[in-house]
Amino acid sequence: MRPVRLFPVTAAAVTAAATAAVLGLGGCATPAPAAAPEEPFTARAVLPDGEDNPMIAEGVALGAGANLYKSSGTGPTQLNTAAADGTPEAFIDPGQFPGGALPAGVTITEAQGMNVLRAIQENLELQGLRLDDVTSMRVFLDNAPGSDRADYAGWNRAYRQFFANTNLATGDTELVPMGSAAPAAPLVRNPARPSRFALEVQSLPVAGWLVEVEVDAVFPDGTSPQ
């Protein structure tokens, strides 16, 4: 091995080198100012250009520190004792529709959708979450008896009662219809626009279900799973 020669370095030489680095002398570039760090976020909805009140987001970006909650598939709760077990009508919530009677234009899918979303709200609240923490949603719809197609319009009316009913530019509450009634204040004021899909399926796991929904939610900044 060849010997390594060490040369003495004086304090003056060290001072001169440091000064040159600061002043950009001796071929040393002046350090660029550090870029300001981007504001951290847990979830950020990406909306269509120019739309203040879209039904769903084009996508939702999740920050690196996001704490996620994923629900299981949730269907409506059988609450209507006036209807036969296992029929779609048995899953109308009498608390929302007294006696299980649907107002003009309200479809059975719409009523079940409202039942499901109320159940999801309760599910989230048990975890310290709210509907406006939801970032994505998957919806499965079966045909109502006598129909050859899933009732997407009825489902969307139910959805708007709980989601995407606040104008993001003005903060104003958007009025939404229930059945064929004139638009009115939603059941739950909520600005959240989750990413979402809804599709028709041949059947659902519980007799009488026409709607099943699962959601993903993000715990707000400063909170974590219980």
C-alpha positions in Angstrom: 0.0 0.0 0.0 1.3 3.4 -0.9 1.9 5.8 2.0 -0.6 8.6 2.4 1.0 12.0 2.9 -0.8 14.4 5.2 -0.3 18.2 4.8 -0.8 20.6 7.7 -3.8 22.9 7.4 -3.7 26.2 9.2 -6.6 28.0 10.8 -6.2 30.8 8.2 -6.7 28.3 5.4 -9.9 27.0 6.9 -11.2 30.5 7.4 -10.4 31.4 3.7 -12.1 28.3 2.4 -15.3 28.9 4.4 -15.4 32.6 3.2 -15.0 31.5 -0.4 -17.8 29.0 0.0 -20.1 31.7 1.4 -19.2 34.3 -1.3 -19.3 31.8 -4.1 -15.6 32.2 -4.8 -13.1 29.5 -6.0 -15.7 27.7 -8.2 -18.2 27.1 -5.4 -21.8 28.0 -6.3 -23.9 30.0 -4.0 -26.4 27.7 -2.3 -30.0 28.2 -3.6 -32.6 29.1 -1.0 -34.5 26.1 0.2 -38.0 25.7 -1.3 -40.9 26.2 1.1 -42.3 22.8 2.1 -45.8 22.1 0.7 -48.5 22.3 3.2 -49.3 18.8 4.5 -52.7 17.3 3.9 -54.5 14.1 4.7 -57.0 14.1 1.8 -57.6 16.4 -1.1 -60.5 16.0 -3.6 -59.7 16.6 -7.3 -62.7 18.2 -8.9 -63.7 18.7 -12.6 -62.5 22.0 -14.0 -65.0 24.8 -13.5 -67.4 22.9 -11.3 -68.4 24.1 -7.9 -70.9 21.4 -7.0 -70.0 18.1 -8.7 -71.7 15.0 -7.5 -68.4 13.1 -7.1 -64.7 13.9 -7.3 -62.6 12.8 -10.3 -60.3 11.4 -7.6 -59.0 11.9 -4.1 -55.4 12.3 -3.2 -54.3 10.9 0.1 -51.3 12.4 2.0 -48.5 10.2 3.3 -49.7 10.5 6.9 -53.4 9.7 6.3 -54.9 7.3 8.7 -57.5 5.3 6.8 -60.8 3.6 7.8 -62.4 1.1 5.4 -66.0 0.0 6.2 -67.4 -3.4 5.3 -70.3 -3.5 2.8 -73.4 -2.1 4.5 -76.9 -2.7 3.5 -80.2 -1.2 4.8 -81.5 -2.2 8.2 -84.8 -4.1 8.3 -87.0 -1.7 10.3 -90.4 -1.7 8.7 -92.4 -4.2 10.7 -95.5 -3.5 8.5 -93.8 -5.3 5.6 -93.1 -9.0 5.2 -89.6 -10.1 6.1 -87.1 -10.3 3.2 -89.1 -7.9 1.0 -87.6 -4.6 -0.3 -90.3 -2.7 1.6 -89.1 -4.2 4.9 -86.0 -2.1 4.5 -87.8 1.3 4.4 -87.0 3.2 7.6 -90.2 4.3 9.3 -88.2 7.0 11.0 -87.6 8.6 7.6 -90.9 7.6 6.1 -93.7 7.1 8.7 -95.6 3.9 8.4 -93.2 2.8 5.6 -95.3 4.9 3.1 -93.2 6.5 0.4 -94.1 10.1 -0.7 -94.8 10.8 -4.4 -91.9 9.9 -6.6 -89.7 8.3 -3.9 -88.5 4.9 -5.1 -87.8 1.9 -3.0 -84.1 2.2 -4.0 -84.1 5.8 -2.9 -85.6 4.9 0.4 -83.1 2.0 0.9 -80.3 4.2 -0.1 -81.2 6.7 2.6 -81.4 3.9 5.1 -78.0 2.6 4.2 -76.3 6.0 4.3 -77.8 6.7 7.8 -76.3 3.3 8.9 -72.9 4.3 7.4 -73.1 7.6 9.3 -73.6 5.7 12.5 -70.8 3.3 11.7 -68.4 6.2 11.1 -69.4 8.0 14.3 -68.5 5.0 16.4 -64.9 5.5 15.1 -64.9 9.2 15.7 -65.5 10.0 12.0 -68.1 11.9 10.1 -69.6 11.7 6.6 -67.4 14.5 5.5 -64.4 12.4 6.2 -65.4 9.9 3.5 -63.0 9.9 0.5 -64.2 7.0 -1.6 -67.4 4.9 -2.0 -68.4 1.8 -3.8 -72.1 1.2 -4.5 -73.9 -2.0 -5.6 -77.5 -1.9 -6.8 -80.0 -4.6 -7.5 -83.1 -4.2 -9.7 -86.3 -3.3 -7.9 -89.0 -5.9 -8.4 -90.6 -5.5 -11.8 -87.7 -3.4 -13.2 -85.1 -4.6 -15.7 -82.5 -2.0 -14.6 -81.0 -0.6 -11.4 -82.5 2.7 -10.2 -79.5 4.9 -10.5 -81.6 8.1 -10.4 -83.2 7.1 -7.1 -79.9 6.1 -5.6 -78.4 9.5 -6.6 -81.2 11.4 -5.0 -80.6 9.5 -1.7 -76.8 10.1 -2.0 -77.4 13.9 -2.4 -79.3 13.9 0.9 -76.0 13.0 2.6 -73.2 14.0 0.3 -72.1 16.7 -2.2 -74.8 19.2 -1.2 -72.7 22.2 -0.4 -71.4 24.6 -3.1 -67.6 24.6 -2.7 -67.2 28.1 -4.1 -69.8 29.9 -2.0 -70.3 27.6 0.9 -74.1 27.7 0.4 -76.3 24.6 1.0 -77.6 23.1 -2.2 -81.3 22.2 -2.2 -81.9 18.6 -3.3 -85.1 16.8 -4.3 -86.7 13.8 -2.6 -88.7 11.8 -5.1 -90.7 14.3 -7.2 -91.0 16.9 -4.5 -89.5 20.4 -4.9 -85.8 20.6 -3.9 -85.4 21.3 -0.2 -82.6 21.3 2.5 -80.7 18.0 2.6 -80.9 15.6 5.6 -77.2 16.1 6.3 -75.2 19.1 5.1 -72.0 17.8 3.8 -69.4 19.3 1.3 -67.5 16.0 0.8 -67.1 14.7 -2.8 -65.8 11.2 -2.5 -64.5 9.3 -5.5 -67.2 6.8 -6.3 -68.5 4.0 -8.5 -72.0 2.5 -8.7 -72.9 -0.6 -10.6 -75.7 -3.0 -11.1 -75.4 -6.6 -9.7 -77.6 -9.6 -10.1 -78.3 -10.1 -6.4 -77.1 -8.9 -3.0 -76.5 -11.1 0.0 -79.6 -10.3 2.0 -83.1 -11.0 0.6 -84.8 -7.7 0.0 -81.6 -5.6 -0.3 -81.4 -3.3 -3.3 -78.5 -1.3 -2.1 -75.1 -2.1 -0.6 -72.4 0.4 0.1 -68.8 0.4 1.4 -66.7 3.5 2.1 -63.2 4.6 2.9 -62.7 7.5 5.2 -59.6 9.5 6.4 -59.2 10.5 10.0 -58.8 14.3 10.2 -55.4 16.0 11.1 -54.6 15.4 14.8 -56.8 12.3 15.2 -56.1 8.6 14.8 -58.0 5.3 14.9 -59.6 4.6 18.3 
